[in-house]
Amino acid sequence: MELRGAVVAITGAAGGVGFALAREAVRRGMSVAISDIRAEPLEDARKALEALGGAVLAVRADVTKSADLEALAAATVARFGKVNMLVNNAGAFVASLAWETPEAQLDWILDLNVKSIAHGIRAFVPRMITQGDPCHVLTIASGAALTVYPGYTTYSTAKHAALALTEALYMDLAAEGVGNIGVTIAMPGILRTEIMSPEKTSPADLALADGGRFQRRTVRAMEQMMRNHVAGGAMNPDDAARQILDAVAEGRLYVLPAHDSPATVATAKAIATGRATGENAYGPVLDGILRSLDKAEETRK
């Protein structure tokens, strides 16, 4: 896909990898429609992108609502005359234990990380098919789509579903003979973003800001371990954005920024093989994770 001159719509674009993708898109000569549920950060992002010389549309949207994704698609086409690329980026992480995850928290995570992708596909793909020109759908999933860690009850569940949903889109487009729409799934490792601050976008009734989930040692240590990675040299989202848009331009189905080291690849392969053969590969993986959690817990003291 030729990115220069194309029009991209990006969800969750007021910060993190979403904003990094918008910035890289502008640098590559794309027109950008950005959306986020947070009005003020969204406006700040619009100004920053316009300062780079970009043609930018900002649309406040709650991606858990299908009507908001339809409105984003309509506004993008109204402003730019077309839409060539959808980036399903909006998402959140909250650690929890399987038997303690509140139903409302599970619903929010699945709505935000999975159903939003389905909403985006329904809103944008029919328009892309009608256009007939080169288009692309990009899903920002996670390395958590390939593996599961303690405390990842909702996140790995959601990201595995996001991976399967986007792979299903890829298969359906091929089966229906739709040749103008490519698909890419990004599964990054830990990036230098604010994903560890879910209270910024979560509904107030989930009470994530009160930190009650940290009563559990596993949740405490897992979120601390992720923060330690961010502070200790996690990949810059700008670098991830360049890798991801390169993959789109090359028509690649998968891209794994910061999740492609020999160790992470070996772990993912072992788990995938175990799932395919019925062998449990999590034993040695879990041992290493538990040691890392012990070290993370010590950093809190």
C-alpha positions in Angstrom: 0.0 0.0 0.0 1.3 3.5 -0.9 0.9 5.6 2.3 1.6 9.0 0.9 -1.7 10.7 -0.1 -3.8 8.1 1.8 -6.3 8.9 4.6 -6.0 7.1 7.9 -8.4 7.1 10.9 -6.9 6.2 14.3 -8.7 5.4 17.5 -7.2 6.1 20.9 -4.9 8.7 19.2 -4.6 11.3 21.9 -1.5 9.6 23.4 0.8 6.6 23.4 1.2 4.4 20.3 -2.0 5.9 18.8 -0.5 9.4 18.7 2.9 8.0 17.6 1.2 6.4 14.7 -0.7 9.6 13.8 2.6 11.5 13.9 4.4 9.0 11.8 1.5 9.0 9.3 1.7 12.8 9.0 5.4 12.5 8.4 4.7 10.0 5.6 2.3 12.4 3.9 -1.0 10.9 5.0 -4.1 12.9 6.0 -5.2 11.9 9.5 -8.5 11.6 11.4 -7.8 11.1 15.1 -10.3 10.1 17.8 -10.2 9.6 21.5 -12.6 9.7 24.4 -10.6 12.4 26.2 -11.5 15.8 24.7 -8.6 18.0 25.9 -5.8 15.5 25.1 -7.4 15.0 21.7 -7.4 18.7 21.0 -3.7 18.9 22.1 -2.9 16.0 19.7 -4.6 17.8 16.9 -2.6 21.0 17.4 0.6 19.0 17.6 -0.1 17.2 14.4 -1.1 20.3 12.6 2.1 22.0 13.7 3.9 19.3 11.8 2.0 20.4 8.7 -0.5 17.6 8.7 -4.1 17.7 7.4 -5.9 16.6 10.6 -9.5 16.0 11.7 -10.2 15.3 15.4 -13.4 13.5 16.4 -14.2 12.7 20.0 -15.4 9.1 20.1 -16.2 6.4 22.6 -15.2 3.3 20.7 -17.3 1.0 22.9 -20.3 2.5 21.0 -20.8 1.4 17.4 -22.6 4.7 16.6 -19.4 6.7 17.5 -17.3 4.6 15.1 -19.9 5.1 12.4 -19.8 8.8 13.1 -15.9 8.8 12.8 -16.1 7.0 9.5 -18.7 9.4 8.1 -16.8 12.5 9.4 -13.5 11.2 7.9 -15.0 10.7 4.4 -16.9 14.0 4.6 -13.6 15.9 5.4 -11.2 14.0 3.1 -13.4 12.4 0.5 -12.3 8.9 1.3 -10.7 6.7 3.9 -7.9 4.3 3.1 -6.8 3.0 6.5 -8.4 2.2 9.8 -6.2 1.8 12.9 -8.0 0.0 15.7 -5.8 1.1 18.5 -7.9 2.1 21.5 -7.5 -0.2 24.5 -6.6 -0.5 28.1 -4.9 -2.9 30.6 -6.0 -3.7 34.1 -4.5 -6.6 36.1 -6.8 -8.8 38.0 -7.2 -12.4 39.2 -9.6 -14.8 37.3 -11.9 -15.4 40.3 -12.0 -11.8 41.5 -12.5 -9.8 38.2 -15.7 -7.8 38.6 -18.2 -8.4 35.8 -18.3 -4.6 35.0 -14.5 -4.6 34.6 -14.5 -7.6 32.3 -17.3 -6.0 30.2 -15.4 -2.7 29.9 -12.1 -4.4 28.9 -13.9 -6.6 26.3 -15.9 -3.7 24.9 -12.8 -1.5 24.6 -10.3 -4.0 23.4 -12.5 -6.3 21.3 -15.9 -5.1 20.4 -14.5 -1.7 19.4 -12.6 -3.5 16.6 -15.8 -5.1 15.4 -17.5 -1.7 15.5 -14.6 -0.2 13.4 -14.7 -3.0 10.9 -18.5 -2.6 10.3 -18.1 1.2 10.0 -15.1 1.4 7.7 -14.7 -1.8 5.6 -18.0 -1.4 3.6 -16.8 2.1 2.6 -13.4 0.7 1.6 -15.0 -2.0 -0.5 -17.1 0.6 -2.3 -14.1 2.9 -2.9 -12.2 0.1 -4.6 -8.8 1.8 -4.1 -6.0 0.4 -1.9 -7.1 0.3 1.7 -5.9 -1.3 4.9 -7.1 -2.3 8.4 -4.5 -2.3 11.2 -5.3 -3.7 14.6 -3.0 -2.9 17.6 -3.2 -6.0 19.6 -0.4 -7.1 22.0 2.2 -9.8 22.7 -0.5 -10.8 25.2 -2.4 -12.2 22.2 0.2 -14.9 22.0 0.9 -15.7 25.7 -0.8 -15.4 29.1 0.7 -14.1 32.3 -0.5 -14.1 35.9 -2.9 -11.2 36.4 -3.7 -11.0 32.7 -7.2 -12.4 33.1 -9.0 -9.7 31.1 -6.1 -8.4 29.0 -4.9 -11.7 27.4 -8.5 -12.8 27.0 -9.2 -9.6 25.1 -6.1 -9.5 23.0 -6.4 -13.2 22.0 -9.9 -12.3 20.8 -8.6 -9.2 19.0 -6.1 -11.3 17.2 -8.7 -13.9 16.2 -11.2 -11.2 15.1 -8.7 -9.5 12.8 -7.5 -12.8 11.4 -11.1 -13.6 10.7 -11.4 -10.3 8.8 -8.3 -11.2 6.7 -9.8 -14.6 5.9 -13.2 -13.3 5.1 -11.8 -10.6 2.7 -9.9 -13.3 0.9 -12.8 -15.7 0.7 -15.1 -13.0 -0.7 -12.5 -11.9 -3.3 -12.0 -8.4 -1.8 -8.6 -7.6 -3.1 -8.2 -4.0 -2.3 -8.1 -4.2 1.5 -5.0 -5.4 3.4 -4.8 -6.4 7.0 -2.0 -6.1 9.6 -2.0 -7.1 13.2 0.6 -5.5 15.5 1.5 -7.4 18.6 4.0 -5.3 20.5 5.7 -6.0 23.8 5.9 -3.3 26.5 6.2 0.1 25.0 6.9 3.5 26.8 3.3 4.5 27.1 0.7 5.3 29.8 -1.1 1.9 29.5 -0.4 1.4 33.2 -2.8 4.2 34.0 -6.2 2.7 33.2 -8.0 5.0 35.6 -7.6 7.9 33.1 -10.1 6.5 30.7 -12.1 4.0 32.8 -15.7 4.6 33.9 -15.8 6.1 37.4 -18.0 3.2 38.7 -15.1 0.8 38.2 -13.2 2.7 40.9 -9.8 1.8 39.4 -8.3 5.0 40.8 -8.7 3.8 44.4 -6.1 1.1 43.8 -8.1 -1.7 45.5 -6.8 -4.2 43.0 -3.3 -3.8 44.6 -4.3 -5.7 47.7 -3.4 -8.8 45.8 0.3 -9.5 45.6 0.2 -11.0 42.0 -1.6 -7.9 40.7 0.7 -5.5 42.5 3.8 -7.2 41.3 2.7 -7.7 37.7 1.8 -4.0 37.3 5.0 -3.0 39.0 7.0 -5.3 36.7 5.5 -3.6 33.7 6.3 -0.2 35.1 9.8 -1.3 35.7 10.1 -2.3 32.1 8.7 1.1 31.0 11.2 3.0 33.2 14.1 0.7 32.3 14.2 1.2 28.6 11.0 -0.1 26.9 10.7 0.7 23.2 9.8 4.2 22.3 6.3 4.3 20.7 7.7 6.3 17.8 10.1 3.5 17.0 7.2 1.0 17.2 5.1 3.3 14.9 7.8 3.2 12.2 8.0 -0.6 12.4 4.2 -0.9 12.2 3.7 1.4 9.2 6.5 -0.3 7.4 4.7 -3.6 7.9 1.5 -2.0 6.5 3.3 -0.6 3.5 4.8 -4.1 2.8 1.5 -5.8 3.2 2.6 -8.0 6.2 -0.1 -9.7 8.3 1.9 -9.6 11.5 4.4 -7.3 13.1 5.9 -7.7 16.6 7.7 -4.5 17.9 9.6 -5.2 21.1 8.2 -8.7 21.1 10.6 -10.3 18.7 13.7 -11.1 20.8 14.9 -14.7 20.8 13.5 -15.3 24.3 10.0 -14.0 23.6 9.8 -15.8 20.2 10.9 -19.1 21.9 8.3 -18.7 24.6 5.5 -17.9 22.1 6.5 -20.8 19.9 6.5 -23.2 22.9 3.1 -22.1 24.0 1.7 -22.3 20.4 3.1 -25.8 19.9 1.8 -26.9 23.3 -1.7 -25.7 22.4 -1.5 -27.5 19.0 -0.2 -30.8 20.5 -1.9 -30.8 23.9 1.4 -30.4 25.8 1.5 -27.9 28.6 4.5 -25.6 27.9 3.7 -23.1 30.7 5.8 -24.9 33.4 9.2 -23.3 32.8 7.6 -20.1 31.5 5.7 -19.7 34.7 8.7 -20.4 36.9 10.6 -17.5 35.2 7.6 -15.2 35.5 7.2 -15.9 39.2 10.9 -15.1 39.8 10.3 -11.8 37.9 7.3 -11.0 40.1 9.3 -11.6 43.2 11.9 -9.1 42.0 9.2 -6.6 41.1 7.6 -6.8 44.5 10.9 -6.1 46.1 11.2 -2.8 44.2 8.0 -1.6 45.8 9.5 -1.9 49.3 
